Amino acid sequence: METPDSESAISKKRDKFFRGFARRRPFVRKIGTFTQFSISVPGDSPGSYTRWAKVVNLRGKTVRMYHDTYDKTGRFIHRGVKVPRPERHVI
């Protein structure tokens, strides 16, 4: 159950994650007791993009952070996991 403290912790993580990306239409959704923040940023190749996602618990602790890379046709290329431990291109 969310408390004022957990809402504050989650909003701090959200604000830090989205700082500087307000024009890129950030996305927030609840997944059970977790909150996921995601944002898409342009890739190095024209038309490609990377979608960053960060999942935090009720205390605001990051439990998972990863990025998915897509080509210009929207086809999934790979996933890079950053938290809980770095793994490059796992899929």
Jmol script that loads the backbone (N, CA, C; Angstrom):
load data "model"
ATOM      1  N   MET A   1       0.834  -1.180   0.000  1.00  0.00           N
ATOM      2  CA  MET A   1       0.000   0.000   0.000  1.00  0.00           C
ATOM      3  C   MET A   1       0.880   1.246   0.000  1.00  0.00           C
ATOM      4  N   GLU A   2       0.536   2.191  -0.849  1.00  0.00           N
ATOM      5  CA  GLU A   2       1.339   3.399  -0.941  1.00  0.00           C
ATOM      6  C   GLU A   2       1.070   4.317   0.240  1.00  0.00           C
ATOM      7  N   THR A   3       2.138   4.891   0.746  1.00  0.00           N
ATOM      8  CA  THR A   3       2.055   5.861   1.828  1.00  0.00           C
ATOM      9  C   THR A   3       2.581   7.185   1.295  1.00  0.00           C
ATOM     10  N   PRO A   4       2.377   8.274   2.028  1.00  0.00           N
ATOM     11  CA  PRO A   4       2.949   9.548   1.566  1.00  0.00           C
ATOM     12  C   PRO A   4       4.462   9.469   1.376  1.00  0.00           C
ATOM     13  N   ASP A   5       5.147   8.690   2.236  1.00  0.00           N
ATOM     14  CA  ASP A   5       6.599   8.539   2.090  1.00  0.00           C
ATOM     15  C   ASP A   5       6.954   7.809   0.806  1.00  0.00           C
ATOM     16  N   SER A   6       6.211   6.747   0.482  1.00  0.00           N
ATOM     17  CA  SER A   6       6.521   5.993  -0.733  1.00  0.00           C
ATOM     18  C   SER A   6       6.194   6.823  -1.970  1.00  0.00           C
ATOM     19  N   GLU A   7       5.112   7.603  -1.929  1.00  0.00           N
ATOM     20  CA  GLU A   7       4.778   8.467  -3.060  1.00  0.00           C
ATOM     21  C   GLU A   7       5.872   9.499  -3.278  1.00  0.00           C
ATOM     22  N   SER A   8       6.416  10.035  -2.193  1.00  0.00           N
ATOM     23  CA  SER A   8       7.496  11.012  -2.285  1.00  0.00           C
ATOM     24  C   SER A   8       8.754  10.380  -2.872  1.00  0.00           C
ATOM     25  N   ALA A   9       9.089   9.173  -2.426  1.00  0.00           N
ATOM     26  CA  ALA A   9      10.278   8.478  -2.937  1.00  0.00           C
ATOM     27  C   ALA A   9      10.131   8.182  -4.420  1.00  0.00           C
ATOM     28  N   ILE A  10       8.944   7.745  -4.824  1.00  0.00           N
ATOM     29  CA  ILE A  10       8.708   7.431  -6.235  1.00  0.00           C
ATOM     30  C   ILE A  10       8.765   8.697  -7.078  1.00  0.00           C
ATOM     31  N   SER A  11       8.173   9.783  -6.601  1.00  0.00           N
ATOM     32  CA  SER A  11       8.183  11.018  -7.392  1.00  0.00           C
ATOM     33  C   SER A  11       9.594  11.580  -7.527  1.00  0.00           C
ATOM     34  N   LYS A  12      10.438  11.415  -6.513  1.00  0.00           N
ATOM     35  CA  LYS A  12      11.830  11.862  -6.619  1.00  0.00           C
ATOM     36  C   LYS A  12      12.563  11.077  -7.700  1.00  0.00           C
ATOM     37  N   LYS A  13      12.373   9.750  -7.734  1.00  0.00           N
ATOM     38  CA  LYS A  13      13.010   8.924  -8.766  1.00  0.00           C
ATOM     39  C   LYS A  13      12.498   9.309 -10.146  1.00  0.00           C
ATOM     40  N   ARG A  14      11.180   9.543 -10.255  1.00  0.00           N
ATOM     41  CA  ARG A  14      10.584   9.926 -11.534  1.00  0.00           C
ATOM     42  C   ARG A  14      11.196  11.232 -12.031  1.00  0.00           C
ATOM     43  N   ASP A  15      11.261  12.228 -11.157  1.00  0.00           N
ATOM     44  CA  ASP A  15      11.788  13.529 -11.548  1.00  0.00           C
ATOM     45  C   ASP A  15      13.248  13.438 -11.979  1.00  0.00           C
ATOM     46  N   LYS A  16      14.038  12.642 -11.264  1.00  0.00           N
ATOM     47  CA  LYS A  16      15.445  12.484 -11.626  1.00  0.00           C
ATOM     48  C   LYS A  16      15.587  11.774 -12.970  1.00  0.00           C
ATOM     49  N   PHE A  17      14.780  10.733 -13.194  1.00  0.00           N
ATOM     50  CA  PHE A  17      14.863   9.960 -14.437  1.00  0.00           C
ATOM     51  C   PHE A  17      14.466  10.800 -15.643  1.00  0.00           C
ATOM     52  N   PHE A  18      13.433  11.644 -15.497  1.00  0.00           N
ATOM     53  CA  PHE A  18      12.914  12.411 -16.626  1.00  0.00           C
ATOM     54  C   PHE A  18      13.557  13.785 -16.796  1.00  0.00           C
ATOM     55  N   ARG A  19      14.460  14.165 -15.911  1.00  0.00           N
ATOM     56  CA  ARG A  19      15.074  15.483 -15.996  1.00  0.00           C
ATOM     57  C   ARG A  19      15.689  15.680 -17.386  1.00  0.00           C
ATOM     58  N   GLY A  20      15.294  16.720 -18.066  1.00  0.00           N
ATOM     59  CA  GLY A  20      15.842  17.016 -19.386  1.00  0.00           C
ATOM     60  C   GLY A  20      15.139  16.315 -20.531  1.00  0.00           C
ATOM     61  N   PHE A  21      14.155  15.465 -20.236  1.00  0.00           N
ATOM     62  CA  PHE A  21      13.483  14.721 -21.299  1.00  0.00           C
ATOM     63  C   PHE A  21      11.999  15.056 -21.417  1.00  0.00           C
ATOM     64  N   ALA A  22      11.557  16.156 -20.859  1.00  0.00           N
ATOM     65  CA  ALA A  22      10.125  16.488 -20.843  1.00  0.00           C
ATOM     66  C   ALA A  22       9.544  16.573 -22.253  1.00  0.00           C
ATOM     67  N   ARG A  23      10.338  16.994 -23.223  1.00  0.00           N
ATOM     68  CA  ARG A  23       9.838  17.120 -24.599  1.00  0.00           C
ATOM     69  C   ARG A  23       9.681  15.772 -25.285  1.00  0.00           C
ATOM     70  N   ARG A  24      10.194  14.726 -24.712  1.00  0.00           N
ATOM     71  CA  ARG A  24      10.149  13.402 -25.343  1.00  0.00           C
ATOM     72  C   ARG A  24       8.969  12.558 -24.868  1.00  0.00           C
ATOM     73  N   ARG A  25       8.010  13.141 -24.226  1.00  0.00           N
ATOM     74  CA  ARG A  25       6.801  12.462 -23.762  1.00  0.00           C
ATOM     75  C   ARG A  25       7.102  11.239 -22.895  1.00  0.00           C
ATOM     76  N   PRO A  26       7.557  11.450 -21.673  1.00  0.00           N
ATOM     77  CA  PRO A  26       7.824  10.319 -20.779  1.00  0.00           C
ATOM     78  C   PRO A  26       6.541   9.563 -20.448  1.00  0.00           C
ATOM     79  N   PHE A  27       6.698   8.302 -20.070  1.00  0.00           N
ATOM     80  CA  PHE A  27       5.568   7.424 -19.807  1.00  0.00           C
ATOM     81  C   PHE A  27       5.722   6.814 -18.420  1.00  0.00           C
ATOM     82  N   VAL A  28       4.653   6.816 -17.638  1.00  0.00           N
ATOM     83  CA  VAL A  28       4.661   6.236 -16.292  1.00  0.00           C
ATOM     84  C   VAL A  28       3.500   5.262 -16.196  1.00  0.00           C
ATOM     85  N   ARG A  29       3.765   4.066 -15.629  1.00  0.00           N
ATOM     86  CA  ARG A  29       2.668   3.122 -15.396  1.00  0.00           C
ATOM     87  C   ARG A  29       2.930   2.323 -14.129  1.00  0.00           C
ATOM     88  N   LYS A  30       1.835   1.905 -13.497  1.00  0.00           N
ATOM     89  CA  LYS A  30       1.907   1.081 -12.297  1.00  0.00           C
ATOM     90  C   LYS A  30       1.861  -0.383 -12.707  1.00  0.00           C
ATOM     91  N   ILE A  31       2.728  -1.196 -12.081  1.00  0.00           N
ATOM     92  CA  ILE A  31       2.754  -2.639 -12.300  1.00  0.00           C
ATOM     93  C   ILE A  31       2.681  -3.266 -10.911  1.00  0.00           C
ATOM     94  N   GLY A  32       1.480  -3.528 -10.441  1.00  0.00           N
ATOM     95  CA  GLY A  32       1.318  -4.034  -9.079  1.00  0.00           C
ATOM     96  C   GLY A  32       1.801  -3.000  -8.082  1.00  0.00           C
ATOM     97  N   THR A  33       2.775  -3.375  -7.248  1.00  0.00           N
ATOM     98  CA  THR A  33       3.321  -2.431  -6.269  1.00  0.00           C
ATOM     99  C   THR A  33       4.505  -1.656  -6.825  1.00  0.00           C
ATOM    100  N   PHE A  34       4.879  -1.908  -8.059  1.00  0.00           N
ATOM    101  CA  PHE A  34       6.014  -1.246  -8.689  1.00  0.00           C
ATOM    102  C   PHE A  34       5.537  -0.133  -9.618  1.00  0.00           C
ATOM    103  N   THR A  35       6.429   0.814  -9.895  1.00  0.00           N
ATOM    104  CA  THR A  35       6.153   1.887 -10.839  1.00  0.00           C
ATOM    105  C   THR A  35       7.232   1.846 -11.910  1.00  0.00           C
ATOM    106  N   GLN A  36       6.815   1.918 -13.178  1.00  0.00           N
ATOM    107  CA  GLN A  36       7.768   1.915 -14.289  1.00  0.00           C
ATOM    108  C   GLN A  36       7.742   3.268 -14.975  1.00  0.00           C
ATOM    109  N   PHE A  37       8.932   3.826 -15.193  1.00  0.00           N
ATOM    110  CA  PHE A  37       9.099   5.051 -15.957  1.00  0.00           C
ATOM    111  C   PHE A  37       9.794   4.658 -17.251  1.00  0.00           C
ATOM    112  N   SER A  38       9.347   5.177 -18.369  1.00  0.00           N
ATOM    113  CA  SER A  38      10.051   4.883 -19.617  1.00  0.00           C
ATOM    114  C   SER A  38      10.059   6.111 -20.508  1.00  0.00           C
ATOM    115  N   ILE A  39      11.045   6.141 -21.386  1.00  0.00           N
ATOM    116  CA  ILE A  39      11.209   7.261 -22.304  1.00  0.00           C
ATOM    117  C   ILE A  39      11.926   6.767 -23.553  1.00  0.00           C
ATOM    118  N   SER A  40      11.575   7.316 -24.697  1.00  0.00           N
ATOM    119  CA  SER A  40      12.227   6.950 -25.953  1.00  0.00           C
ATOM    120  C   SER A  40      13.151   8.079 -26.383  1.00  0.00           C
ATOM    121  N   VAL A  41      14.350   7.707 -26.807  1.00  0.00           N
ATOM    122  CA  VAL A  41      15.316   8.690 -27.299  1.00  0.00           C
ATOM    123  C   VAL A  41      15.814   8.238 -28.665  1.00  0.00           C
ATOM    124  N   PRO A  42      16.139   9.183 -29.556  1.00  0.00           N
ATOM    125  CA  PRO A  42      16.613   8.811 -30.889  1.00  0.00           C
ATOM    126  C   PRO A  42      17.919   8.022 -30.823  1.00  0.00           C
ATOM    127  N   GLY A  43      18.068   7.086 -31.751  1.00  0.00           N
ATOM    128  CA  GLY A  43      19.294   6.299 -31.831  1.00  0.00           C
ATOM    129  C   GLY A  43      20.325   6.962 -32.722  1.00  0.00           C
ATOM    130  N   ASP A  44      21.463   6.293 -32.904  1.00  0.00           N
ATOM    131  CA  ASP A  44      22.530   6.826 -33.747  1.00  0.00           C
ATOM    132  C   ASP A  44      22.177   6.752 -35.226  1.00  0.00           C
ATOM    133  N   SER A  45      21.453   5.721 -35.632  1.00  0.00           N
ATOM    134  CA  SER A  45      21.044   5.572 -37.031  1.00  0.00           C
ATOM    135  C   SER A  45      19.734   6.322 -37.247  1.00  0.00           C
ATOM    136  N   PRO A  46      19.573   6.973 -38.394  1.00  0.00           N
ATOM    137  CA  PRO A  46      18.330   7.710 -38.653  1.00  0.00           C
ATOM    138  C   PRO A  46      17.104   6.804 -38.525  1.00  0.00           C
ATOM    139  N   GLY A  47      16.126   7.249 -37.744  1.00  0.00           N
ATOM    140  CA  GLY A  47      14.886   6.502 -37.572  1.00  0.00           C
ATOM    141  C   GLY A  47      14.908   5.491 -36.445  1.00  0.00           C
ATOM    142  N   SER A  48      16.081   5.102 -35.980  1.00  0.00           N
ATOM    143  CA  SER A  48      16.153   4.130 -34.884  1.00  0.00           C
ATOM    144  C   SER A  48      15.939   4.857 -33.557  1.00  0.00           C
ATOM    145  N   TYR A  49      15.593   4.094 -32.529  1.00  0.00           N
ATOM    146  CA  TYR A  49      15.414   4.702 -31.219  1.00  0.00           C
ATOM    147  C   TYR A  49      15.677   3.675 -30.122  1.00  0.00           C
ATOM    148  N   THR A  50      15.904   4.199 -28.933  1.00  0.00           N
ATOM    149  CA  THR A  50      16.109   3.379 -27.745  1.00  0.00           C
ATOM    150  C   THR A  50      15.055   3.761 -26.724  1.00  0.00           C
ATOM    151  N   ARG A  51      14.423   2.773 -26.134  1.00  0.00           N
ATOM    152  CA  ARG A  51      13.435   3.018 -25.081  1.00  0.00           C
ATOM    153  C   ARG A  51      14.057   2.605 -23.752  1.00  0.00           C
ATOM    154  N   TRP A  52      14.283   3.591 -22.883  1.00  0.00           N
ATOM    155  CA  TRP A  52      14.814   3.345 -21.554  1.00  0.00           C
ATOM    156  C   TRP A  52      13.670   3.089 -20.594  1.00  0.00           C
ATOM    157  N   ALA A  53      13.825   2.138 -19.701  1.00  0.00           N
ATOM    158  CA  ALA A  53      12.803   1.837 -18.696  1.00  0.00           C
ATOM    159  C   ALA A  53      13.470   1.662 -17.336  1.00  0.00           C
ATOM    160  N   LYS A  54      12.806   2.197 -16.333  1.00  0.00           N
ATOM    161  CA  LYS A  54      13.294   2.092 -14.961  1.00  0.00           C
ATOM    162  C   LYS A  54      12.120   1.666 -14.097  1.00  0.00           C
ATOM    163  N   VAL A  55      12.310   0.632 -13.285  1.00  0.00           N
ATOM    164  CA  VAL A  55      11.257   0.118 -12.409  1.00  0.00           C
ATOM    165  C   VAL A  55      11.697   0.341 -10.963  1.00  0.00           C
ATOM    166  N   VAL A  56      10.831   0.991 -10.173  1.00  0.00           N
ATOM    167  CA  VAL A  56      11.144   1.262  -8.769  1.00  0.00           C
ATOM    168  C   VAL A  56      10.080   0.641  -7.871  1.00  0.00           C
ATOM    169  N   ASN A  57      10.481   0.313  -6.638  1.00  0.00           N
ATOM    170  CA  ASN A  57       9.529  -0.246  -5.672  1.00  0.00           C
ATOM    171  C   ASN A  57       8.874   0.889  -4.888  1.00  0.00           C
ATOM    172  N   LEU A  58       8.079   0.536  -3.888  1.00  0.00           N
ATOM    173  CA  LEU A  58       7.359   1.551  -3.111  1.00  0.00           C
ATOM    174  C   LEU A  58       8.277   2.512  -2.368  1.00  0.00           C
ATOM    175  N   ARG A  59       9.472   2.077  -2.030  1.00  0.00           N
ATOM    176  CA  ARG A  59      10.422   2.937  -1.327  1.00  0.00           C
ATOM    177  C   ARG A  59      11.230   3.806  -2.277  1.00  0.00           C
ATOM    178  N   GLY A  60      11.028   3.634  -3.581  1.00  0.00           N
ATOM    179  CA  GLY A  60      11.771   4.419  -4.563  1.00  0.00           C
ATOM    180  C   GLY A  60      13.084   3.787  -4.964  1.00  0.00           C
ATOM    181  N   LYS A  61      13.348   2.562  -4.517  1.00  0.00           N
ATOM    182  CA  LYS A  61      14.590   1.866  -4.876  1.00  0.00           C
ATOM    183  C   LYS A  61      14.460   1.288  -6.281  1.00  0.00           C
ATOM    184  N   THR A  62      15.467   1.523  -7.104  1.00  0.00           N
ATOM    185  CA  THR A  62      15.471   0.985  -8.457  1.00  0.00           C
ATOM    186  C   THR A  62      15.708  -0.515  -8.394  1.00  0.00           C
ATOM    187  N   VAL A  63      14.762  -1.294  -8.921  1.00  0.00           N
ATOM    188  CA  VAL A  63      14.900  -2.746  -8.917  1.00  0.00           C
ATOM    189  C   VAL A  63      15.262  -3.273 -10.296  1.00  0.00           C
ATOM    190  N   ARG A  64      15.012  -2.485 -11.331  1.00  0.00           N
ATOM    191  CA  ARG A  64      15.361  -2.909 -12.686  1.00  0.00           C
ATOM    192  C   ARG A  64      15.477  -1.677 -13.566  1.00  0.00           C
ATOM    193  N   MET A  65      16.515  -1.654 -14.407  1.00  0.00           N
ATOM    194  CA  MET A  65      16.684  -0.596 -15.394  1.00  0.00           C
ATOM    195  C   MET A  65      17.293  -1.226 -16.629  1.00  0.00           C
ATOM    196  N   TYR A  66      16.714  -0.926 -17.780  1.00  0.00           N
ATOM    197  CA  TYR A  66      17.185  -1.521 -19.029  1.00  0.00           C
ATOM    198  C   TYR A  66      16.836  -0.612 -20.198  1.00  0.00           C
ATOM    199  N   HIS A  67      17.415  -0.910 -21.348  1.00  0.00           N
ATOM    200  CA  HIS A  67      17.029  -0.206 -22.569  1.00  0.00           C
ATOM    201  C   HIS A  67      16.783  -1.225 -23.673  1.00  0.00           C
ATOM    202  N   ASP A  68      15.776  -0.952 -24.484  1.00  0.00           N
ATOM    203  CA  ASP A  68      15.474  -1.757 -25.664  1.00  0.00           C
ATOM    204  C   ASP A  68      15.782  -0.906 -26.886  1.00  0.00           C
ATOM    205  N   THR A  69      16.464  -1.486 -27.858  1.00  0.00           N
ATOM    206  CA  THR A  69      16.828  -0.768 -29.071  1.00  0.00           C
ATOM    207  C   THR A  69      16.007  -1.286 -30.239  1.00  0.00           C
ATOM    208  N   TYR A  70      15.494  -0.351 -31.048  1.00  0.00           N
ATOM    209  CA  TYR A  70      14.660  -0.668 -32.208  1.00  0.00           C
ATOM    210  C   TYR A  70      15.252  -0.015 -33.449  1.00  0.00           C
ATOM    211  N   ASP A  71      15.102  -0.674 -34.615  1.00  0.00           N
ATOM    212  CA  ASP A  71      15.583  -0.075 -35.855  1.00  0.00           C
ATOM    213  C   ASP A  71      14.525   0.870 -36.420  1.00  0.00           C
ATOM    214  N   LYS A  72      14.794   1.436 -37.603  1.00  0.00           N
ATOM    215  CA  LYS A  72      13.887   2.444 -38.162  1.00  0.00           C
ATOM    216  C   LYS A  72      12.525   1.889 -38.553  1.00  0.00           C
ATOM    217  N   THR A  73      12.396   0.567 -38.701  1.00  0.00           N
ATOM    218  CA  THR A  73      11.092  -0.027 -39.017  1.00  0.00           C
ATOM    219  C   THR A  73      10.324  -0.408 -37.753  1.00  0.00           C
ATOM    220  N   GLY A  74      10.934  -0.195 -36.578  1.00  0.00           N
ATOM    221  CA  GLY A  74      10.288  -0.540 -35.316  1.00  0.00           C
ATOM    222  C   GLY A  74      10.571  -1.956 -34.858  1.00  0.00           C
ATOM    223  N   ARG A  75      11.472  -2.654 -35.563  1.00  0.00           N
ATOM    224  CA  ARG A  75      11.823  -4.028 -35.200  1.00  0.00           C
ATOM    225  C   ARG A  75      12.768  -4.008 -34.002  1.00  0.00           C
ATOM    226  N   PHE A  76      12.472  -4.854 -33.009  1.00  0.00           N
ATOM    227  CA  PHE A  76      13.300  -4.972 -31.814  1.00  0.00           C
ATOM    228  C   PHE A  76      14.671  -5.519 -32.192  1.00  0.00           C
ATOM    229  N   ILE A  77      15.735  -4.884 -31.709  1.00  0.00           N
ATOM    230  CA  ILE A  77      17.108  -5.321 -31.994  1.00  0.00           C
ATOM    231  C   ILE A  77      17.714  -6.056 -30.794  1.00  0.00           C
ATOM    232  N   HIS A  78      17.775  -5.393 -29.647  1.00  0.00           N
ATOM    233  CA  HIS A  78      18.344  -6.026 -28.458  1.00  0.00           C
ATOM    234  C   HIS A  78      17.941  -5.274 -27.191  1.00  0.00           C
ATOM    235  N   ARG A  79      18.221  -5.907 -26.048  1.00  0.00           N
ATOM    236  CA  ARG A  79      17.991  -5.297 -24.736  1.00  0.00           C
ATOM    237  C   ARG A  79      19.311  -5.260 -23.989  1.00  0.00           C
ATOM    238  N   GLY A  80      19.586  -4.139 -23.364  1.00  0.00           N
ATOM    239  CA  GLY A  80      20.748  -3.995 -22.498  1.00  0.00           C
ATOM    240  C   GLY A  80      20.267  -3.749 -21.078  1.00  0.00           C
ATOM    241  N   VAL A  81      20.624  -4.609 -20.147  1.00  0.00           N
ATOM    242  CA  VAL A  81      20.198  -4.486 -18.751  1.00  0.00           C
ATOM    243  C   VAL A  81      21.267  -3.729 -17.971  1.00  0.00           C
ATOM    244  N   LYS A  82      20.859  -2.751 -17.190  1.00  0.00           N
ATOM    245  CA  LYS A  82      21.791  -1.962 -16.380  1.00  0.00           C
ATOM    246  C   LYS A  82      21.675  -2.301 -14.896  1.00  0.00           C
ATOM    247  N   VAL A  83      20.475  -2.548 -14.402  1.00  0.00           N
ATOM    248  CA  VAL A  83      20.229  -2.904 -12.999  1.00  0.00           C
ATOM    249  C   VAL A  83      19.336  -4.124 -13.014  1.00  0.00           C
ATOM    250  N   PRO A  84      19.575  -5.182 -12.284  1.00  0.00           N
ATOM    251  CA  PRO A  84      20.386  -5.285 -11.086  1.00  0.00           C
ATOM    252  C   PRO A  84      21.886  -5.417 -11.338  1.00  0.00           C
ATOM    253  N   ARG A  85      22.304  -5.903 -12.474  1.00  0.00           N
ATOM    254  CA  ARG A  85      23.734  -5.890 -12.807  1.00  0.00           C
ATOM    255  C   ARG A  85      23.837  -5.699 -14.313  1.00  0.00           C
ATOM    256  N   PRO A  86      24.871  -5.025 -14.768  1.00  0.00           N
ATOM    257  CA  PRO A  86      24.990  -4.754 -16.202  1.00  0.00           C
ATOM    258  C   PRO A  86      25.125  -6.029 -17.038  1.00  0.00           C
ATOM    259  N   GLU A  87      24.309  -6.119 -18.071  1.00  0.00           N
ATOM    260  CA  GLU A  87      24.384  -7.198 -19.058  1.00  0.00           C
ATOM    261  C   GLU A  87      24.171  -6.548 -20.416  1.00  0.00           C
ATOM    262  N   ARG A  88      25.068  -6.737 -21.327  1.00  0.00           N
ATOM    263  CA  ARG A  88      24.938  -6.109 -22.637  1.00  0.00           C
ATOM    264  C   ARG A  88      24.235  -7.038 -23.603  1.00  0.00           C
ATOM    265  N   HIS A  89      23.243  -6.516 -24.252  1.00  0.00           N
ATOM    266  CA  HIS A  89      22.554  -7.186 -25.354  1.00  0.00           C
ATOM    267  C   HIS A  89      22.152  -8.610 -24.998  1.00  0.00           C
ATOM    268  N   VAL A  90      21.265  -8.717 -24.037  1.00  0.00           N
ATOM    269  CA  VAL A  90      20.874 -10.019 -23.515  1.00  0.00           C
ATOM    270  C   VAL A  90      19.888 -10.758 -24.404  1.00  0.00           C
ATOM    271  N   ILE A  91      19.193 -10.062 -25.270  1.00  0.00           N
ATOM    272  CA  ILE A  91      18.218 -10.724 -26.147  1.00  0.00           C
ATOM    273  C   ILE A  91      18.609 -10.488 -27.591  1.00  0.00           C
TER     274      ILE A  91
END
end "model"
wireframe off; spacefill off
backbone 0.3
color backbone group
